[in-house]
Amino acid sequence: MNERDGHRPRVVLVTGASRFFGGNVVAALAAEPSVERIIAVDARQPNRELLRRMGRAEFVRADIRNPLIRKVVDGNEVDTVVHPAVLSRPPSSGGRAAMKDFNVLGAMQLLAVCQKSPSVRRVVVRSSSAVYGCSAKDPAKFTEEMGARTPPSGCFARDMIEMEGYVRGLARRRPDIATAILRFPPIVGSRLAERGVQYFRSPVTPTVLGRDPRMQVLHEQDSIAALVHAALVAPGGTFNIAGDGALTLSQAIRRAGRVALPIPFSLFRTVGRSFMGPVMQEFTSEQIDYFHFGCGLDTTRMRAELGFEPRWTTMQAFDDFIGGAALRPVIDPRWIDAAETRLLGLVGAGEEVHR
């Protein structure tokens, strides 16, 4: 029985319980009285504060890459699996091989267990807008049916594309399981700042000359709320999850009180690193492309089919990040707004004189 038949979760298993997404999803589900049990799974123990916030959830130390995860699923008659545990960059120990092992092989093993389990009725997987890539050929907004115009070169994007393929394979083989893929854009907020958004910590912010990419982001609270909502009611399908509206890179730099330094793309990495130190040195290919081209998401399906509405717009989420990061403006954004207004007034007056 799936969502169309009125399925409500009774026993939910959440992966990556020691990490930000997994731990917070567990804590939120523990506050849902309709869910009888929450099984929090991870290969490492969550910290004491996170365990406290998980409340009545049951923590099980297990690795999703190990076939023994099937005992956890079957032994507890799990009917809903939420998989937010993915790595966006290679870990310091193990590098790219460990990242692919965790992202792709871990998902493959977990989904194989779900396929064989008679109790599983819903699977929710966290993915990324990185699957759309970033290029000059991109549409203003990607719908879920669209693919990358230029094949993504970054390892995270390739992992997410491969993982989504396994999810769709599960949906074909087990049509009775509602399999939902949530594609998140960059996530921002006062508690969680992705390294791509750390870009705005630099007083002088390098940008690509001649480009002003449009960006959409999602607030950290909305990312957790979306995963919880999907665990409770999601039908099968793929859903773009993002805040309303968009923000150009120049607007973001101004709101952060930074100074833009436009440079040719060929120098973006090298000159950018000299200004930004280790922040930009650790940029992934996806992040470099994002600040070059941006990426817009169509969220019609999020509302119409998933029934989810983010509380934060893109602008509000970004402003909350700026406030939470306690960035000290190099230039007061209000001064820039006033200067622009004066400049436009002078330009207009000049045009009148020459007429």
Phi, psi and omega in degrees: 000127180250191185300323181297338178263005176093023181295129171239136185293141177250314178235117183248131174253131180238129179272165177062040188293341180271355182260173186301306185293307182300313182298319180286328175294317178300313181299320180290320179292329179296339178271000179268108183294338182286342180268121184288315184220146174235122179258112180264122187241137172194157178281345178233155184286132174295156178291168187299318181296318180293320177299321178298316182290337178289344174057239187282357179298150180257120179271131177236121179280108182204152180255124183294344178280350180266132179304342179295348177299338178296325178296324179293316182292308183288321182295333181254006181050050180295131178250345180224130180241126176246123185240084177267001188275098173224153178258128181270350178210156180299137178288160182297328177253117178108333175062211185298322181298318180292323179296313180294321178300317181289310186289311189269306182291325177297314179295319181299316180295315181297316181291328177295322177294318179298321181297323183274345185279128179285344185268337186289131180234347177211139176228127179241126184236132175277126175234200188215152174292352177300338180295339179279348184068184177216121179205169179292346182270358187293149172287169178298323178219136175272132167267167185295337181280344184281155176242178181294134176289325175236124183307126180300139180264342183288146183292325180295314179299318179296320177298316182293321177297317180293318179297317178299326177299321178293323179296316179294328175296319176298318181297323179290318185280333179231075182297347177281349177263126175281108182255117184245131175250123177254117179263113182261141168280188174305139185252132183229165178160179183285333181264330185232117176239109177299152184299331177299327180274343172300341174314325184277002176283338182288132178302317175254118188252111179291140176230164180278124182303128177085001180238142174220076187297146174269134184237146169238138179230172179229134178289145181304322179294322178290328178295318178292315181299322180295318179294319179293314179302315180296322178299326184275322191222001189297134166280177175288153176137178180249137186224127169284131179239115181203157177287154178298152174079180180217166182222124176284157181299321180295322177295317181297317179297319180293318181294333178276355180072027181263172176246122181282142175234092180290128179222155177302148183301327181298337179256358187304314180290311188290308179292321179302320181294325180294332179272329192248356175060223187294339181300308184281335177298333182265005178300139173275169177301322180298320182289320176301313180295324182297317180280358173265313187244335185074181179198125179252145183238134172276123184249022180302314182294327179305318182278313189288321186253319180278333180074031181249138180231112178298145178279333186251135171282169176303315181296315181295320180296318180294318179296325178293323176298314181300316178295317181291328180281351179054047179286132177269117183298136172286319176231131179297121180305329180293326177294320179296316179301315181295320179296319178298318180298316179296319180297316179297323177295319178294320178298315180297319179294321179297321179296323179295320181296322185278353180284000000 
